[in-house]
Amino acid sequence: MGFISLIYVVFASIALFACVLQLIVTFKKENDLTFLIGAFLSLVVFGKFLFLVLCTTRFGIECEPGLILRISLLFNIAVFICMMGVIAHLFKEKRRIIWLSTVALLLLIFLLVLSLPDEILFGSGSTIRKTWLTYGDRVILSGTGGSVWRILLSLSTLLFLGLSGLIFFRHPFKPGRSSFLFILVGSGLIFITGTADALIDLEWVKFSYVMPLGIFSYYLILIFIPFIRFIDEINNQQVFVREEKRYQHLASKAELIVVSLNRTGHVEFINPYFYRLTGFKPEEVIGKDWFEFFIPPKEHYQMQGAFLELLHTENHPRHINPILTKDHKQIMINWFNVRTQDQSGTITGSLSIGVDISEHVEENRSLKQKLRDAEKLIEKLKAER
């Protein structure tokens, strides 16, 4: 086995390993489309380099040189189409007509390569070169000069680079600044290696085609970015879990009511102080409609309206209203409210911290009643005079 064949074996092994990892992540992330398309891309890349391995060793398959070049070009186009899918999802390209039209053109080239006879694809008078390199690699090269095969290869490469470049510069730093720069480097490698292959066809250099190296480098960059994002998500989730545990510990110790509601107003979390204050048990609270079960009926619709307004406009950051205990007594609570959201910024509900002000309210009522009684007594004394 020659040096180039050994490189292709390494490339095929990496692609197969990446395909398995991508499928595992796809199922863990509930059929994540970016990883699913990436897994298909890895499978196509694996097939491409497995085919090249079989065609570049002395003990490989014996095929017509024209068939080898044809299949190699078909694999290139298939890889470009899969890469377009990954790029579109990485950059969250919303104008699907742009990349779908390019994919359609690539599919058209794919069909042309599949159907054109050798006389047209390679030229009736062309001779496909079959040579052995110093390290024992068998190399199949297109005939010198121009051919439809070379034109279709260059056209598919330029279509891919052109559309991917358009998406890059429409959303320059969407996948991250460093990722964007790596992708630019990958595009440059494909362009440089494609140009080098054209020079090899002109017999300026006696070597194997190097474009597979550029394609594999770009492929590695494209599959590397989603994995980095996935690792960042795991790290963020771990930080979130630690913060949530810390928050729950503080909430359980404080003499404050802490209530988390989802978008429909059902209780997702409530701290132990609420149970001590109201007499409820956790199974009587979690999952219940907060406004139906724990707000007095006359306050029900007003509080529900304030909750919806909080979700949509973040009004009502503070509010005072009574809640019901298990024995249907009312406790006056001063609430501090905020909206909650997930990592993508979607509003998921609300988080409220409440302070029991029943004693203060009762003291105020008692004071007001005493003042009213004093005023009545003074009026009575005046009347007796």
Stockholm file with secondary structure:
# STOCKHOLM 1.0

chainA/1-385         MGFISLIYVVFASIALFACVLQLIVTFKKENDLTFLIGAFLSLVVFGKFLFLVLCTTRFGIECEPGLILRISLLFNIAVFICMMGVIAHLFKEKRRIIWLSTVALLLLIFLLVLSLPDEILFGSGSTIRKTWLTYGDRVILSGTGGSVWRILLSLSTLLFLGLSGLIFFRHPFKPGRSSFLFILVGSGLIFITGTADALIDLEWVKFSYVMPLGIFSYYLILIFIPFIRFIDEINNQQVFVREEKRYQHLASKAELIVVSLNRTGHVEFINPYFYRLTGFKPEEVIGKDWFEFFIPPKEHYQMQGAFLELLHTENHPRHINPILTKDHKQIMINWFNVRTQDQSGTITGSLSIGVDISEHVEENRSLKQKLRDAEKLIEKLKAER
#=GR chainA/1-385 SS CCHHHHHHHHHHHHHHHHHHHHHHHHHHTTSCHHHHHHHHHHHHHHHHHHHHHHHHSTTSCCCCHHHHHHHHHHHHHHHHHHHHHHHHHHTTCCCHHHHHHHHHHHHHHHHHHHHSCHHHHTCTTCCCEEEECTTSCEEEECCSSCCHHHHHHHHHHHHHHHHHHHHHHHSTTTTCHHHHHHHHHHHHHHHHHHHHHHHHHTTSSCSCCCHHHHHHHHHHHHHHHHHHHHHHHHHHHHHHHHHHHHHHHHHHHSSSEEEEEETTSBEEEECHHHHHHHCCCGGGTTTSBHHHHHSCGGGHHHHHHHHHHHHHHCCCSEEEEEEECTTSCEEEEEEEEEEEECTTCCEEEEEEEEEECHHHHHHHHHHHHHHHHHHHHHHHHHHHC
#=GC SS_cons         CCHHHHHHHHHHHHHHHHHHHHHHHHHHTTSCHHHHHHHHHHHHHHHHHHHHHHHHSTTSCCCCHHHHHHHHHHHHHHHHHHHHHHHHHHTTCCCHHHHHHHHHHHHHHHHHHHHSCHHHHTCTTCCCEEEECTTSCEEEECCSSCCHHHHHHHHHHHHHHHHHHHHHHHSTTTTCHHHHHHHHHHHHHHHHHHHHHHHHHTTSSCSCCCHHHHHHHHHHHHHHHHHHHHHHHHHHHHHHHHHHHHHHHHHHHSSSEEEEEETTSBEEEECHHHHHHHCCCGGGTTTSBHHHHHSCGGGHHHHHHHHHHHHHHCCCSEEEEEEECTTSCEEEEEEEEEEEECTTCCEEEEEEEEEECHHHHHHHHHHHHHHHHHHHHHHHHHHHC
//
